[in-house]
Amino acid sequence: MSAAWEVVIGLEIHTQLATQSKIFSGASTAYGAAPNTQACLVDLGYPGVLPVLNEEVVRMACKFGLAVNATVAPRSVFARKNYFYPDLPKGYQISQYELPIVEHGELFITDEAGKEKRIGITRAHLEEDAGKSVHEGLDRHSGIDLNRAGTPLLEIVSEPDLRSAKEAVAYMRKIHTIVRYLGISDGNMQEGSFRCDANVSVRPRGQDTFGTRTEIKNLNSFRFVERAINFEIERQIDVLEDGGEVVQETRLYDSGRDETRSMRSKEEANDYRYFPDPDLLPVEISEEFIDGVRDTLPELPDDKRHRFIDDYGVKQDDAAILTASRALADYFEAAVAASEAKPQVVANWVIGDLSGALNKEGLEIEACRIPAEDLAGLIKRIQDNTISGKIAKEVFEAMWAGEGTADAVIEARGLKQITDSSAIEAIVDKVIADNPGQAEEYRAGKEKLIGFFVGQVMKETGGKANPGQVNAILRSKLK
């Protein structure tokens, strides 16, 4: 991107709240049901039915507001957002407009220069989701599935404080982490539980007024958010540098072609003819209710990350990885408590071998095949010299394959480390005798050959000899 231009980005993140029933009806929100089997008369927009607000939705919205240092409104109002689309049976969507439940929050990300940057959160408001149009397998027809209609959403709107696609992704990841820590959303992007619209504009660097923005709809992966924004930035710059004007519009991202394309002209608020929903009373929240919600807040990601650095001495980057998921942080702490090893040693195993095994099979930490206590048991056997670090890798793989605890694997495979000095000395003597030329070169000053001799001893012992002892004995004998 040319340095002559500055990018301005704001995100609208739609988070599905993890309630068992919908925002205004008792229909289930469970994912994966057959089409139109989880839509009741309220969701279908039948005349004469009345919406009833789900209290748990209000509690979850308050929880988010408190977590991002926002103001939770003592009074908020639901409005009707009028538009006509096949998947919207009522002809309007119930949302919040002028008086949202959460306003004026903030969170902090690490920008591309490695510095902490504050991102403002304009508001977070409650609304119902629409249904969806289905085209696959219907020949030239379209179907409507209203299972999602009425599913509770919290729409989180950022200030236009983001200045690059990478910052937008960092902000989105931070929101994703927070809602999962709070337990208010599973954040499953493949199932549509967490998605965003990106508002993108560019302006000459140094200009105060914003450029004309376009909105990219329904981005459902971090990778697509970055790619779509980067494409749109370059597209707008090309238009402006060619003497054209950017048109305010809604665009869709085509991941196959890696491009955005025009969907429709961008609506303004007055196009939706918002007005307060006459079937729903204003939501009034007491201080006692808010205090009760505050008491249920868990330790949040930033606080946990600082604690891991201060109390455990974990490296800053490692602490950020460990606290990106509440479940991963809990696993790490359980392994530390059970292992008696230095926390950084445990962190290395969790971030390295364990995360590698999870990623290889596309598993989350909740589906980990090795309990935290068993990983701690493996680390203990390295610490007490029962096995070497190299053998530990083999033991870990066997544990992952379901062969039992570290002790069971070590016993079954005969992997216990050789620490008997006399036994190691005998093998060292044999290796030196078998390689007289290399021994002479070592004595002549080619000390890098120590690695060759260590390798030969390990080969003779099947990797079971204690590496520290092997090194010490070799250096002594080779003198």
Protein Blocks (a to p, Z undefined) as FASTA:
>chain_A
ZZkbccddddddddddfbfbdfkbcbdfbehiaehilccfklnopghiacdddfklmmmm
mmmmmmnopacdfbdcddddddddfklmnopacddfklcfbehiadddddfkopacdddd
fbacdddddddddfehpljaccddfklgopacddddddfkbfbfklmmmmmmmmmmmmmm
nopaghiaknopaccddddddddehiabdcdddddehiabfklmmmmmmmmmmmmmmmmm
nopacddddddddfklopaddfbdcddfklnopacdfkbccddddfklmmmmmmmpccdf
klmmmmmmmmnopafklmmmmmmpmklmmmmmmmmmmnopafklmmmmmmmmmmmmmmmn
opafklpcbdfklmmmmmmmmmnomacfklmmmmmmmmmnonacfklmmmmnopaccfbf
klmmmmmmmmmmmmmmlmmmmmnopamlmmmmmmmmmmmnnopacfklmmmmmmmmmZZ
